[in-house]
């Protein structure tokens, strides 16, 4: 069992190597998800609301539907915190020695990544639909149009980045499950 190290279990308790961590595909994709959430949040929070001189309050650029802007801001914020939390888990993951604990972490990652992929699919469809239904007379100067398009495009990209994280986590689950089976077969029996 000296030569077997299933996804870092053999190195558990070792020093953290930031260069190795940043080079992992899962870390790179998670950082991209984190960046996309910031872009979406920034676009909608900064330029997603406009006001006309004859009206007192601001309205959402997406077909005057406040729910569209609220959805984008809420999902961008939650996705930012979720990405940050799972980045922290990725840093801590090599330190987890128990196979069952590793498996729980990986299953949580699969579930959350799959859910975020679906949420961004719904968000993309919702924002694109509301943008298409927007009327030109609501925003004659086309204020915030680039920001709205950017939010739609990055929500589309987020579907695939979170889907990619789901696939990477499934691959990680296979390695952890293999480690569990290996330990069952080759662990010495307790006397």
C-alpha positions, 0 to 999 in steps of 0.5 A, spaced: 500 500 500 506 504 500 505 506 492 498 507 492 495 514 493 488 515 491 487 523 490 492 525 495 490 520 501 497 518 502 499 525 502 494 527 508 497 531 513 503 534 508 504 541 507 500 545 502 503 547 495 499 553 492 502 552 485 500 544 485 493 547 487 492 552 482 494 547 476 489 542 478 483 543 473 478 543 478 481 549 481 482 553 475 474 551 473 472 553 480 476 560 479 472 561 472 466 560 476 467 565 481 470 570 476 463 569 472 459 570 478 462 577 479 461 579 472 454 577 472 453 580 479 457 587 477 453 588 470 446 587 473 448 591 480 451 597 476 447 598 470 441 593 470 437 598 473 435 605 469 430 611 470 427 615 466 426 623 467 419 623 468 419 617 473 421 617 480 424 610 481 428 605 477 426 599 473 430 593 471 433 593 464 430 586 463 423 588 460 422 592 467 421 585 471 424 587 477 425 579 478 429 578 473 434 583 476 433 580 483 434 573 480 441 575 477 444 579 483 442 573 488 444 568 484 451 572 482 452 573 490 450 566 492 454 563 486 460 567 489 460 565 496 459 558 494 465 558 489 469 561 495 466 555 500 468 550 495 475 553 493 476 553 501 474 545 501 479 544 495 484 547 499 482 542 505 481 536 501 488 533 501 488 533 509 481 529 509 484 522 511 477 518 512 475 515 505 467 516 507 469 524 509 472 524 502 466 521 499 461 526 502 465 532 500 465 529 493 458 528 493 456 535 496 461 538 490 457 534 485 450 535 488 452 543 488 455 543 481 449 540 478 444 544 481 448 551 480 449 548 472 441 548 472 440 554 476 444 558 471 440 554 465 434 557 468 437 564 469 440 564 462 433 562 459 429 567 464 434 573 462 434 572 455 427 572 454 426 578 458 431 582 454 428 579 448 421 582 450 424 589 453 421 595 449 425 600 446 421 606 448 423 603 456 430 605 454 431 609 448 438 611 450 440 604 450 443 605 457 446 598 460 445 594 454 452 592 454 451 590 461 445 586 460 448 582 454 454 581 458 450 578 464 446 573 459 452 571 456 456 570 462 450 566 465 450 562 459 458 560 460 456 559 467 452 553 465 458 549 462 463 551 467 458 548 473 457 542 468 464 541 467 465 542 475 460 536 476 464 532 471 470 533 474 467 531 481 464 525 478 471 523 476 474 525 483 468 520 486 470 514 482 477 515 485 475 516 492 470 510 491 476 506 488 480 508 494 475 505 498 474 498 495 482 498 495 482 499 502 476 494 503 480 489 499 487 490 502 487 492 509 489 488 514 483 485 518 483 487 525 484 482 531 
